[in-house]
Amino acid sequence: MNKKQTSSKVASLASQTLRNPNTSQTAKKLAGSALSQHDTSKQTGASMEDFASKVLQSPKYNADTKSLAGAVLSQSNKKR
């Protein structure tokens, strides 16, 4: 089991991302996942792991979106 949680800094970024009407659906999806793991023991699911991994590997996403993807990926199940 992974006991990592979304940090306050990333949670703040996720909150700003969700409130911004100009943010991409990709960033909002990652932000929602990251925020749902703030102050909980929830882990990232397999499909979200795959999604976040693809975002990190793609050159088309900005640093904030990649930060959210990294946070989501760091909270994955280590046994997978």
N, C-alpha and C positions, 0 to 999 in steps of 0.2 A: 504494500500500500504506500502511496506517495502522500506525505503529509504537508507538502508545499501548499501555500495559499497565495492568492493574488496580493501583491503588496499594495499599500495605500497609494503609492505613486501611480502604479498601473491601474488601480481601481479609479483614480481620478481621471486618468487619460481615457479609460473606457467610458466613464460617465460623460465626459466632454464629447467623445465620439458619438455616443448614442443621441445626444441632444443637438448635434450639428446636422441640419437638413441637407448639407452638401456632401456628407460622408457617404462613401460607397457601401453597398450592401455587404461586401466582403468584410470591410472594417467593422461594420455594425454587428455582423455575425460573430466575429472574434471578440468584440467588446462585450457582447452579451454573455458569451461563454466565460470570459475572464471575470466579469463582474459577478457571475453566479458562483464563482469559486472564491470570492472574498469572504473571509471569516467563516468558512465552512470546510468540511473534509471531503467535499465532492472532488471527483477526478474527471479529467477529460476523457470522453468516449473515443472509441476507435475511429469513427468517421470524422470527428472533429480533429483528431490527431493528424489524420491524412490531409485534411483541408489546410490546417495550419502549416504543415510541412511543405505543402505545395506553394503556399504564400511566401514562406521564407526562401524558397528556391527561385522564385520568380523575380526578375528585375523590374517588373512594372509597378510594384507596390512601394509606398513611401516608408520612411523610418518608423512613423507612429504605428502604421498597420503591421509592420514587421515586429515591433515591440510587443504588440498585442498577441501576435501569432507565437512569438517566443514564450510569452507568459503562459499561454494556453498549453503549448507543447511541454513546458517544464512541469506541468501538473498532470501529466499522463501517467498511466499505470506502468510502472517500471518493469513489470513482468511481461508486458506485451512486446 
